[in-house]
Amino acid sequence: MKKVNSFIIIFLVLLLIRQTLAKTKKKVIVIGHTGSGKSTFCNFLCSSFKFKAEASSDSVTQIFQTEQLELKDYTLFVTDTPGFTDPKKQNNWKILSDIVDFVKKEQVDFVVIVINYSIRASNEEYILKWLRYTLPLNKYNSLILVNHYRDIQNFCSYGDEVENDYEDEFAQNCQTDPKLSKSEENNQNFINFIKNTFTNSTIEKINYNIDINITTKEFKILKKKLKQEYFPLAQLDHTKVQDLQDKIITELQKNESFCMNKFKKLEEEKYQREMAKLEQEVTQLKAEQTNLQNLINSIDDDINYIHNNPSRWIDSGDLFKTRYHSTHQIHKMNRLNDDKNDSQNKMLYQQIIQQQIKENLEKHKEEFEQLVQKIPQLQEFKQCLHSANEDIQEMIVVKNYFEARNSLSKQKQYQQ
């Protein structure tokens, strides 16, 4: 009996393991500034307190914290990331690069960007734009979670976001611009910026309120929606996760190709019409030359027939009689030779015309190629490229901003 029970237990364990391995895996990464509420969100999502304060930024293994949650239909992996801070105190470029590497390497399915409505860093817009350009976000694979209407001091000192050693310093940093935080107009402008930046992503608002009951209620509603609606269908195209510099080069080439084709198409249509007309003339000339050649061949046949079949005989004084051509035959052969010469002259003339057309074809081709080469110098082309590259210019500004910060960071490290 005990042996049977052991087999049943082993069978059930193996069945459980098989079901666990067969489950779909969904990976979620949570991004945001320090103090935005990332860790709080992760804890609510996992119904735990496993996500603590910000870890050290010395290594990726320490700053990226992943927890596993077994759900009915899939296994959820939630990853908390290091928070972005004041650019004067930390090089956010490395964190951004680490996040992108993590998304690609771990094949992340869903991205959550947590933004605090009332606390904003001076470089937040640059970071959000960088994330938008680097990650292929849409409503099926991303959520922009906006926290709002929470007291600044209360939020900045929230325990699960900042280590106690840095709490005072961080709280002071959070209140560096109280006018910006308290201005409803500026806040609304920031909300509009978020909507315009993440046009394809799902945007949700939630109150990190003093009343924990209200916050908990809102989180429960959001958590249910995420686990039942968003996460099961989440899928991120990792082939489109690009380094910002590579994306800028790709977009520049794409826009240049677009503008080039736009202007090239107009000239190409004109060029094709001219070429088709000339080629049609060549075809007609070839057909006429074929008819002329057939006529010449027919004339040669007639001449040869007359030449070989004289119509009269004369007595040569011996046993044989000599045949000779009648006057009528001679006149006919002369006319046929004249017709043959005329046809040959026509053929020669048509060959000259055909050669001229071929030269025109080559000339049109060269002119078209020269015109295509001159397209980038056209003012209309430059305007098209400028308009197409407006978004690229913003990418370049974002890239240059972080490169400058990265350079300053390296200089400080060198001086130290």
C-alpha positions as a Markdown table, in Angstrom:
| # | Residue | x | y | z |
|---|---|---|---|---|
| 1 | Met | 0.0 | 0.0 | 0.0 |
| 2 | Lys | 2.8 | 2.4 | 0.9 |
| 3 | Lys | 4.5 | 1.5 | -2.4 |
| 4 | Val | 1.4 | 2.4 | -4.4 |
| 5 | Asn | 1.1 | 5.7 | -2.5 |
| 6 | Ser | 4.7 | 6.5 | -3.3 |
| 7 | Phe | 4.1 | 5.8 | -7.0 |
| 8 | Ile | 1.0 | 8.1 | -6.9 |
| 9 | Ile | 3.0 | 10.9 | -5.3 |
| 10 | Ile | 5.8 | 10.6 | -7.8 |
| 11 | Phe | 3.3 | 10.6 | -10.6 |
| 12 | Leu | 1.6 | 13.7 | -9.3 |
| 13 | Val | 4.9 | 15.5 | -8.8 |
| 14 | Leu | 6.0 | 14.6 | -12.4 |
| 15 | Leu | 2.6 | 15.7 | -13.7 |
| 16 | Leu | 2.9 | 19.0 | -11.8 |
| 17 | Ile | 6.5 | 19.5 | -13.2 |
| 18 | Arg | 5.3 | 18.8 | -16.7 |
| 19 | Gln | 2.4 | 21.2 | -16.4 |
| 20 | Thr | 4.8 | 23.9 | -15.1 |
| 21 | Leu | 7.3 | 23.4 | -17.9 |
| 22 | Ala | 4.5 | 23.4 | -20.5 |
| 23 | Lys | 3.1 | 26.7 | -19.3 |
| 24 | Thr | 3.6 | 29.8 | -21.4 |
| 25 | Lys | 6.2 | 32.2 | -20.0 |
| 26 | Lys | 5.5 | 35.9 | -20.0 |
| 27 | Lys | 8.2 | 38.3 | -19.0 |
| 28 | Val | 7.5 | 41.8 | -17.7 |
| 29 | Ile | 10.1 | 44.5 | -17.1 |
| 30 | Val | 9.3 | 47.6 | -15.0 |
| 31 | Ile | 11.2 | 50.9 | -15.8 |
| 32 | Gly | 11.1 | 54.3 | -14.2 |
| 33 | His | 12.8 | 57.0 | -12.2 |
| 34 | Thr | 13.8 | 56.4 | -8.6 |
| 35 | Gly | 10.7 | 57.3 | -6.6 |
| 36 | Ser | 8.3 | 56.7 | -9.4 |
| 37 | Gly | 6.7 | 53.7 | -7.7 |
| 38 | Lys | 8.4 | 50.8 | -9.6 |
| 39 | Ser | 9.0 | 48.6 | -6.6 |
| 40 | Thr | 5.5 | 49.3 | -5.2 |
| 41 | Phe | 4.0 | 48.3 | -8.6 |
| 42 | Cys | 6.0 | 45.1 | -8.7 |
| 43 | Asn | 5.0 | 44.1 | -5.2 |
| 44 | Phe | 1.3 | 44.7 | -5.9 |
| 45 | Leu | 1.6 | 42.8 | -9.1 |
| 46 | Cys | 3.2 | 39.8 | -7.4 |
| 47 | Ser | 1.1 | 40.2 | -4.2 |
| 48 | Ser | 4.3 | 40.2 | -2.1 |
| 49 | Phe | 7.0 | 42.4 | -0.6 |
| 50 | Lys | 9.9 | 40.8 | -2.4 |
| 51 | Phe | 11.0 | 43.9 | -4.2 |
| 52 | Lys | 12.9 | 46.1 | -1.9 |
| 53 | Ala | 14.9 | 49.3 | -2.2 |
| 54 | Glu | 17.1 | 50.2 | -5.1 |
| 55 | Ala | 20.1 | 47.9 | -5.2 |
| 56 | Ser | 23.7 | 48.8 | -6.0 |
| 57 | Ser | 24.5 | 49.9 | -9.5 |
| 58 | Asp | 27.8 | 48.1 | -9.6 |
| 59 | Ser | 26.6 | 45.1 | -11.6 |
| 60 | Val | 23.6 | 44.1 | -13.6 |
| 61 | Thr | 22.9 | 41.0 | -11.5 |
| 62 | Gln | 22.5 | 43.2 | -8.4 |
| 63 | Ile | 20.4 | 45.9 | -9.9 |
| 64 | Phe | 17.9 | 43.8 | -11.9 |
| 65 | Gln | 15.6 | 41.8 | -9.6 |
| 66 | Thr | 13.4 | 39.2 | -11.1 |
| 67 | Glu | 10.6 | 37.3 | -9.3 |
| 68 | Gln | 8.6 | 34.4 | -10.7 |
| 69 | Leu | 4.8 | 34.1 | -10.2 |
| 70 | Glu | 2.8 | 31.0 | -11.2 |
| 71 | Leu | -0.6 | 31.8 | -12.6 |
| 72 | Lys | -3.3 | 29.5 | -13.9 |
| 73 | Asp | -2.4 | 29.7 | -17.7 |
| 74 | Tyr | 1.1 | 31.0 | -17.7 |
| 75 | Thr | 4.2 | 31.7 | -15.6 |
| 76 | Leu | 4.9 | 35.4 | -15.0 |
| 77 | Phe | 8.4 | 36.8 | -14.6 |
| 78 | Val | 8.5 | 40.3 | -13.2 |
| 79 | Thr | 11.8 | 42.3 | -13.3 |
| 80 | Asp | 12.4 | 45.5 | -11.4 |
| 81 | Thr | 15.1 | 47.7 | -12.8 |
| 82 | Pro | 17.4 | 50.4 | -11.3 |
| 83 | Gly | 15.7 | 53.8 | -11.1 |
| 84 | Phe | 16.9 | 56.7 | -13.1 |
| 85 | Thr | 18.1 | 59.6 | -11.0 |
| 86 | Asp | 19.5 | 63.1 | -11.3 |
| 87 | Pro | 21.9 | 63.2 | -14.2 |
| 88 | Lys | 24.4 | 65.0 | -12.0 |
| 89 | Lys | 24.6 | 62.1 | -9.7 |
| 90 | Gln | 24.4 | 59.1 | -12.0 |
| 91 | Asn | 25.1 | 58.1 | -15.6 |
| 92 | Asn | 21.7 | 57.0 | -16.8 |
| 93 | Trp | 23.1 | 56.0 | -20.2 |
| 94 | Lys | 24.5 | 52.7 | -18.7 |
| 95 | Ile | 21.1 | 51.9 | -17.2 |
| 96 | Leu | 19.3 | 52.5 | -20.5 |
| 97 | Ser | 21.8 | 50.3 | -22.3 |
| 98 | Asp | 21.5 | 47.6 | -19.7 |
| 99 | Ile | 17.7 | 47.7 | -20.0 |
| 100 | Val | 17.8 | 47.3 | -23.8 |
| 101 | Asp | 20.3 | 44.5 | -23.5 |
| 102 | Phe | 18.1 | 42.8 | -20.9 |
| 103 | Val | 15.0 | 43.1 | -23.1 |
| 104 | Lys | 16.7 | 41.5 | -26.0 |
| 105 | Lys | 18.6 | 38.9 | -24.1 |
| 106 | Glu | 15.7 | 37.8 | -21.9 |
| 107 | Gln | 13.1 | 38.1 | -24.7 |
| 108 | Val | 10.9 | 40.4 | -22.6 |
| 109 | Asp | 7.2 | 40.4 | -23.7 |
| 110 | Phe | 5.8 | 43.4 | -21.9 |
| 111 | Val | 7.3 | 46.8 | -20.8 |
| 112 | Val | 5.8 | 48.9 | -17.9 |
| 113 | Ile | 7.1 | 52.5 | -17.7 |
| 114 | Val | 6.2 | 54.0 | -14.3 |
| 115 | Ile | 6.0 | 57.8 | -14.3 |
| 116 | Asn | 5.3 | 60.0 | -11.3 |
| 117 | Tyr | 2.9 | 62.9 | -12.2 |
| 118 | Ser | 4.1 | 65.1 | -9.3 |
| 119 | Ile | 7.9 | 64.4 | -9.2 |
| 120 | Arg | 9.9 | 64.9 | -12.4 |
| 121 | Ala | 13.6 | 64.9 | -13.0 |
| 122 | Ser | 15.3 | 67.4 | -15.3 |
| 123 | Asn | 16.2 | 64.6 | -17.8 |
| 124 | Glu | 13.0 | 62.6 | -17.7 |
| 125 | Glu | 11.7 | 63.7 | -21.0 |
| 126 | Tyr | 15.0 | 62.7 | -22.7 |
| 127 | Ile | 14.8 | 59.3 | -21.0 |
| 128 | Leu | 11.2 | 58.7 | -22.1 |
| 129 | Lys | 12.0 | 59.7 | -25.7 |
| 130 | Trp | 15.0 | 57.4 | -25.6 |
| 131 | Leu | 12.8 | 54.5 | -24.5 |
| 132 | Arg | 10.2 | 55.3 | -27.2 |
| 133 | Tyr | 12.8 | 55.4 | -30.0 |
| 134 | Thr | 14.7 | 52.3 | -28.8 |
| 135 | Leu | 11.9 | 49.9 | -27.9 |
| 136 | Pro | 9.1 | 48.9 | -30.4 |
| 137 | Leu | 6.2 | 49.7 | -28.0 |
| 138 | Asn | 2.6 | 49.4 | -28.8 |
| 139 | Lys | -0.7 | 48.8 | -26.9 |
| 140 | Tyr | -0.2 | 45.1 | -26.8 |
| 141 | Asn | 3.3 | 45.1 | -25.3 |
| 142 | Ser | 3.5 | 48.2 | -23.1 |
| 143 | Leu | 1.8 | 50.1 | -20.3 |
| 144 | Ile | 2.6 | 53.7 | -19.3 |
| 145 | Leu | 1.6 | 53.9 | -15.7 |
| 146 | Val | 1.2 | 57.5 | -14.5 |
| 147 | Asn | 1.1 | 58.1 | -10.7 |
| 148 | His | -0.5 | 61.3 | -9.7 |
| 149 | Tyr | -2.0 | 63.4 | -6.8 |
| 150 | Arg | 0.4 | 62.2 | -4.2 |
| 151 | Asp | 2.1 | 64.3 | -1.7 |
| 152 | Ile | 5.7 | 64.9 | -2.7 |
| 153 | Gln | 7.4 | 64.4 | 0.7 |
| 154 | Asn | 5.2 | 61.4 | 1.4 |
| 155 | Phe | 6.1 | 59.8 | -1.8 |
| 156 | Cys | 9.8 | 60.6 | -1.9 |
| 157 | Ser | 10.3 | 59.0 | 1.5 |
| 158 | Tyr | 8.4 | 55.8 | 0.6 |
| 159 | Gly | 10.4 | 52.9 | 1.9 |
| 160 | Asp | 10.4 | 50.4 | -0.9 |
| 161 | Glu | 12.0 | 52.8 | -3.4 |
| 162 | Val | 15.0 | 54.4 | -1.7 |
| 163 | Glu | 17.5 | 53.1 | 0.8 |
| 164 | Asn | 17.5 | 54.8 | 4.2 |
| 165 | Asp | 21.1 | 56.0 | 3.6 |
| 166 | Tyr | 20.0 | 58.1 | 0.7 |
| 167 | Glu | 16.5 | 59.0 | 1.8 |
| 168 | Asp | 17.2 | 62.5 | 3.0 |
| 169 | Glu | 19.3 | 63.3 | -0.1 |
| 170 | Phe | 16.7 | 61.8 | -2.4 |
| 171 | Ala | 13.8 | 63.7 | -0.7 |
| 172 | Gln | 15.7 | 66.9 | -1.1 |
| 173 | Asn | 16.4 | 66.1 | -4.8 |
| 174 | Cys | 12.7 | 65.4 | -5.4 |
| 175 | Gln | 11.7 | 68.9 | -4.2 |
| 176 | Thr | 14.3 | 70.8 | -6.3 |
| 177 | Asp | 11.6 | 72.3 | -8.4 |
| 178 | Pro | 8.4 | 72.6 | -6.2 |
| 179 | Lys | 6.8 | 75.1 | -8.7 |
| 180 | Leu | 7.0 | 72.6 | -11.4 |
| 181 | Ser | 5.5 | 69.9 | -9.2 |
| 182 | Lys | 2.6 | 72.0 | -8.0 |
| 183 | Ser | 1.7 | 73.6 | -11.3 |
| 184 | Glu | -1.3 | 72.0 | -12.7 |
| 185 | Glu | -0.7 | 73.6 | -16.0 |
| 186 | Asn | 2.8 | 72.1 | -16.2 |
| 187 | Asn | 1.5 | 68.8 | -15.1 |
| 188 | Gln | -1.1 | 68.8 | -17.8 |
| 189 | Asn | 1.6 | 69.7 | -20.3 |
| 190 | Phe | 3.6 | 66.7 | -19.1 |
| 191 | Ile | 0.6 | 64.4 | -19.5 |
| 192 | Asn | 0.2 | 65.7 | -23.1 |
| 193 | Phe | 3.8 | 65.0 | -23.6 |
| 194 | Ile | 3.4 | 61.5 | -22.4 |
| 195 | Lys | 0.4 | 60.9 | -24.7 |
| 196 | Asn | 2.3 | 62.4 | -27.7 |
| 197 | Thr | 5.4 | 60.4 | -26.9 |
| 198 | Phe | 3.8 | 57.0 | -26.4 |
| 199 | Thr | 1.0 | 57.3 | -29.0 |
| 200 | Asn | 0.8 | 53.5 | -29.5 |
| 201 | Ser | 1.1 | 52.4 | -25.9 |
| 202 | Thr | -1.7 | 51.9 | -23.3 |
| 203 | Ile | -1.7 | 54.7 | -20.7 |
| 204 | Glu | -3.2 | 54.1 | -17.2 |
| 205 | Lys | -3.4 | 56.5 | -14.3 |
| 206 | Ile | -3.4 | 55.4 | -10.7 |
| 207 | Asn | -3.4 | 57.3 | -7.3 |
| 208 | Tyr | -0.5 | 56.6 | -5.0 |
| 209 | Asn | -2.7 | 58.2 | -2.4 |
| 210 | Ile | -2.1 | 58.6 | 1.4 |
| 211 | Asp | -5.1 | 56.4 | 1.8 |
| 212 | Ile | -3.6 | 52.9 | 1.3 |
| 213 | Asn | -7.1 | 51.5 | 0.8 |
| 214 | Ile | -7.8 | 53.6 | -2.2 |
| 215 | Thr | -4.4 | 52.8 | -3.7 |
| 216 | Thr | -4.9 | 49.0 | -3.0 |
| 217 | Lys | -8.3 | 49.1 | -4.7 |
| 218 | Glu | -7.0 | 50.8 | -7.8 |
| 219 | Phe | -4.0 | 48.4 | -8.0 |
| 220 | Lys | -6.3 | 45.4 | -7.7 |
| 221 | Ile | -8.4 | 46.6 | -10.7 |
| 222 | Leu | -5.2 | 47.3 | -12.7 |
| 223 | Lys | -3.6 | 44.0 | -11.7 |
| 224 | Lys | -6.7 | 42.0 | -12.8 |
| 225 | Lys | -6.7 | 43.8 | -16.2 |
| 226 | Leu | -3.0 | 43.2 | -16.7 |
| 227 | Lys | -3.1 | 39.5 | -15.8 |
| 228 | Gln | -6.3 | 38.7 | -17.7 |
| 229 | Glu | -6.1 | 41.0 | -20.7 |
| 230 | Tyr | -2.7 | 42.4 | -21.4 |
| 231 | Phe | -0.1 | 39.8 | -20.3 |
| 232 | Pro | -1.6 | 36.7 | -22.0 |
| 233 | Leu | -1.4 | 38.4 | -25.5 |
| 234 | Ala | 1.8 | 40.3 | -24.8 |
| 235 | Gln | 4.5 | 40.0 | -27.5 |
| 236 | Leu | 7.4 | 42.3 | -28.2 |
| 237 | Asp | 9.3 | 42.2 | -31.6 |
| 238 | His | 12.9 | 41.8 | -30.4 |
| 239 | Thr | 14.2 | 42.2 | -33.9 |
| 240 | Lys | 13.1 | 45.9 | -33.8 |
| 241 | Val | 14.9 | 46.6 | -30.5 |
| 242 | Gln | 17.7 | 48.9 | -31.8 |
| 243 | Asp | 20.5 | 50.9 | -30.4 |
| 244 | Leu | 19.6 | 54.6 | -30.9 |
| 245 | Gln | 22.6 | 55.3 | -33.1 |
| 246 | Asp | 21.8 | 52.4 | -35.4 |
| 247 | Lys | 18.2 | 53.4 | -35.5 |
| 248 | Ile | 19.1 | 57.0 | -36.5 |
| 249 | Ile | 21.3 | 55.7 | -39.3 |
| 250 | Thr | 18.5 | 53.3 | -40.5 |
| 251 | Glu | 15.8 | 56.0 | -40.3 |
| 252 | Leu | 18.1 | 58.5 | -42.2 |
| 253 | Gln | 18.7 | 56.0 | -45.0 |
| 254 | Lys | 15.0 | 55.2 | -45.1 |
| 255 | Asn | 13.9 | 58.8 | -45.3 |
| 256 | Glu | 16.5 | 59.6 | -47.9 |
| 257 | Ser | 15.3 | 56.7 | -50.0 |
| 258 | Phe | 11.7 | 57.8 | -49.6 |
| 259 | Cys | 12.4 | 61.4 | -50.8 |
| 260 | Met | 14.7 | 60.1 | -53.6 |
| 261 | Asn | 12.0 | 57.8 | -54.9 |
| 262 | Lys | 9.4 | 60.5 | -54.6 |
| 263 | Phe | 11.3 | 62.8 | -57.0 |
| 264 | Lys | 12.9 | 60.1 | -59.0 |
| 265 | Lys | 9.5 | 58.6 | -59.7 |
| 266 | Leu | 8.3 | 61.8 | -61.5 |
| 267 | Glu | 11.4 | 61.9 | -63.7 |
| 268 | Glu | 11.4 | 58.2 | -64.1 |
| 269 | Glu | 7.8 | 58.2 | -65.5 |
| 270 | Lys | 8.8 | 61.0 | -68.0 |
| 271 | Tyr | 12.0 | 59.0 | -68.9 |
| 272 | Gln | 10.0 | 55.8 | -69.4 |
| 273 | Arg | 7.6 | 57.6 | -71.6 |
| 274 | Glu | 10.4 | 59.0 | -73.8 |
| 275 | Met | 12.2 | 55.6 | -73.9 |
| 276 | Ala | 9.0 | 53.8 | -74.8 |
| 277 | Lys | 8.3 | 56.2 | -77.6 |
| 278 | Leu | 11.9 | 55.8 | -79.0 |
| 279 | Glu | 11.8 | 52.0 | -78.6 |
| 280 | Gln | 8.5 | 51.9 | -80.5 |
| 281 | Glu | 10.1 | 53.9 | -83.3 |
| 282 | Val | 12.9 | 51.4 | -83.4 |
| 283 | Thr | 10.4 | 48.5 | -83.6 |
| 284 | Gln | 8.6 | 50.2 | -86.4 |
| 285 | Leu | 11.8 | 50.8 | -88.3 |
| 286 | Lys | 12.9 | 47.2 | -87.8 |
| 287 | Ala | 9.5 | 46.0 | -89.2 |
| 288 | Glu | 9.9 | 48.4 | -92.2 |
| 289 | Gln | 13.4 | 47.1 | -92.8 |
| 290 | Thr | 12.2 | 43.5 | -92.7 |
| 291 | Asn | 9.5 | 44.4 | -95.3 |
| 292 | Leu | 12.1 | 46.2 | -97.5 |
| 293 | Gln | 14.5 | 43.3 | -97.2 |
| 294 | Asn | 11.7 | 40.9 | -98.3 |
| 295 | Leu | 11.0 | 43.2 | -101.2 |
| 296 | Ile | 14.7 | 43.2 | -102.2 |
| 297 | Asn | 14.7 | 39.5 | -102.0 |
| 298 | Ser | 11.6 | 39.3 | -104.2 |
| 299 | Ile | 13.1 | 41.7 | -106.7 |
| 300 | Asp | 16.3 | 39.6 | -106.8 |
| 301 | Asp | 14.2 | 36.5 | -107.5 |
| 302 | Asp | 12.4 | 38.3 | -110.4 |
| 303 | Ile | 15.7 | 39.5 | -111.9 |
| 304 | Asn | 17.2 | 36.1 | -111.6 |
| 305 | Tyr | 14.2 | 34.5 | -113.2 |
| 306 | Ile | 14.2 | 36.9 | -116.2 |
| 307 | His | 18.0 | 36.5 | -116.5 |
| 308 | Asn | 17.7 | 32.8 | -116.6 |
| 309 | Asn | 14.7 | 32.7 | -118.9 |
| 310 | Pro | 15.3 | 34.8 | -122.1 |
| 311 | Ser | 12.3 | 34.9 | -124.4 |
| 312 | Arg | 14.0 | 34.8 | -127.8 |
| 313 | Trp | 16.3 | 32.5 | -129.8 |
| 314 | Ile | 18.8 | 33.5 | -132.6 |
| 315 | Asp | 20.6 | 31.4 | -135.1 |
| 316 | Ser | 24.3 | 31.5 | -134.3 |
| 317 | Gly | 25.3 | 29.8 | -137.6 |
| 318 | Asp | 26.2 | 26.5 | -136.2 |
| 319 | Leu | 24.1 | 23.7 | -134.9 |
| 320 | Phe | 23.1 | 25.6 | -131.8 |
| 321 | Lys | 20.7 | 28.5 | -131.4 |
| 322 | Thr | 21.4 | 31.3 | -128.8 |
| 323 | Arg | 18.7 | 32.6 | -126.5 |
| 324 | Tyr | 18.6 | 36.4 | -125.8 |
| 325 | His | 16.4 | 38.7 | -123.8 |
| 326 | Ser | 13.7 | 40.7 | -125.4 |
| 327 | Thr | 13.5 | 44.5 | -125.1 |
| 328 | His | 10.6 | 44.1 | -122.7 |
| 329 | Gln | 12.6 | 41.8 | -120.4 |
| 330 | Ile | 15.6 | 44.2 | -120.4 |
| 331 | His | 13.4 | 47.2 | -119.5 |
| 332 | Lys | 11.8 | 45.1 | -116.7 |
| 333 | Met | 15.1 | 44.1 | -115.3 |
| 334 | Asn | 16.2 | 47.7 | -115.3 |
| 335 | Arg | 13.1 | 48.8 | -113.5 |
| 336 | Leu | 13.6 | 46.0 | -111.0 |
| 337 | Asn | 17.2 | 47.0 | -110.4 |
| 338 | Asp | 16.0 | 50.6 | -109.9 |
| 339 | Asp | 13.4 | 49.4 | -107.4 |
| 340 | Lys | 16.1 | 47.3 | -105.6 |
| 341 | Asn | 18.4 | 50.3 | -105.4 |
| 342 | Asp | 15.6 | 52.5 | -104.0 |
| 343 | Ser | 14.8 | 49.9 | -101.4 |
| 344 | Gln | 18.4 | 49.5 | -100.4 |
| 345 | Asn | 18.7 | 53.3 | -100.1 |
| 346 | Lys | 15.6 | 53.3 | -97.9 |
| 347 | Met | 17.1 | 50.6 | -95.8 |
| 348 | Leu | 20.3 | 52.5 | -95.4 |
| 349 | Tyr | 18.4 | 55.6 | -94.5 |
| 350 | Gln | 16.4 | 53.7 | -91.9 |
| 351 | Gln | 19.5 | 52.1 | -90.5 |
| 352 | Ile | 20.9 | 55.6 | -90.0 |
| 353 | Ile | 17.7 | 56.7 | -88.3 |
| 354 | Gln | 17.8 | 53.6 | -86.1 |
| 355 | Gln | 21.3 | 54.4 | -85.1 |
| 356 | Gln | 20.3 | 57.9 | -84.2 |
| 357 | Ile | 17.4 | 56.6 | -82.1 |
| 358 | Lys | 19.8 | 54.3 | -80.3 |
| 359 | Glu | 22.1 | 57.2 | -79.6 |
| 360 | Asn | 19.1 | 59.1 | -78.3 |
| 361 | Leu | 18.2 | 56.2 | -76.1 |
| 362 | Glu | 21.7 | 56.3 | -74.6 |
| 363 | Lys | 21.6 | 60.1 | -74.3 |
| 364 | His | 18.2 | 59.9 | -72.4 |
| 365 | Lys | 19.6 | 57.3 | -70.1 |
| 366 | Glu | 22.7 | 59.4 | -69.3 |
| 367 | Glu | 20.5 | 62.5 | -68.8 |
| 368 | Phe | 18.2 | 60.5 | -66.5 |
| 369 | Glu | 21.2 | 59.2 | -64.5 |
| 370 | Gln | 22.6 | 62.7 | -64.2 |
| 371 | Leu | 19.3 | 64.1 | -63.2 |
| 372 | Val | 19.0 | 61.4 | -60.5 |
| 373 | Gln | 22.4 | 62.4 | -59.2 |
| 374 | Lys | 21.3 | 66.1 | -59.0 |
| 375 | Ile | 18.1 | 65.3 | -57.1 |
| 376 | Pro | 19.8 | 65.7 | -53.7 |
| 377 | Gln | 20.7 | 69.2 | -54.7 |
| 378 | Leu | 17.1 | 70.2 | -55.5 |
| 379 | Gln | 15.5 | 72.5 | -53.0 |
| 380 | Glu | 12.3 | 70.5 | -53.1 |
| 381 | Phe | 14.3 | 67.3 | -52.2 |
| 382 | Lys | 16.0 | 69.1 | -49.3 |
| 383 | Gln | 12.6 | 70.3 | -48.0 |
| 384 | Cys | 11.2 | 66.7 | -48.2 |
| 385 | Leu | 14.2 | 65.3 | -46.4 |
| 386 | His | 14.0 | 68.0 | -43.7 |
| 387 | Ser | 10.4 | 67.3 | -43.1 |
| 388 | Ala | 10.9 | 63.5 | -43.1 |
| 389 | Asn | 13.9 | 63.9 | -40.7 |
| 390 | Glu | 12.1 | 66.0 | -38.1 |
| 391 | Asp | 11.6 | 63.0 | -35.9 |
| 392 | Ile | 15.2 | 61.9 | -36.6 |
| 393 | Gln | 16.4 | 65.3 | -35.4 |
| 394 | Glu | 14.8 | 64.7 | -32.1 |
| 395 | Met | 16.5 | 61.3 | -31.9 |
| 396 | Ile | 19.8 | 63.0 | -32.6 |
| 397 | Val | 19.2 | 65.5 | -29.9 |
| 398 | Val | 18.4 | 62.7 | -27.4 |
| 399 | Lys | 21.4 | 60.8 | -28.5 |
| 400 | Asn | 23.7 | 63.8 | -28.2 |
| 401 | Tyr | 22.3 | 64.6 | -24.8 |
| 402 | Phe | 23.2 | 61.2 | -23.3 |
| 403 | Glu | 26.6 | 61.1 | -25.1 |
| 404 | Ala | 27.4 | 64.4 | -23.6 |
| 405 | Arg | 26.4 | 63.2 | -20.1 |
| 406 | Asn | 28.3 | 60.0 | -20.7 |
| 407 | Ser | 31.4 | 62.0 | -21.6 |
| 408 | Leu | 31.1 | 64.2 | -18.5 |
| 409 | Ser | 30.7 | 61.1 | -16.4 |
| 410 | Lys | 33.8 | 59.5 | -17.8 |
| 411 | Gln | 35.7 | 62.8 | -17.2 |
| 412 | Lys | 34.6 | 62.9 | -13.5 |
| 413 | Gln | 35.7 | 59.3 | -13.1 |
| 414 | Tyr | 39.1 | 60.0 | -14.6 |
| 415 | Gln | 39.6 | 63.1 | -12.4 |
| 416 | Gln | 38.7 | 61.0 | -9.3 |
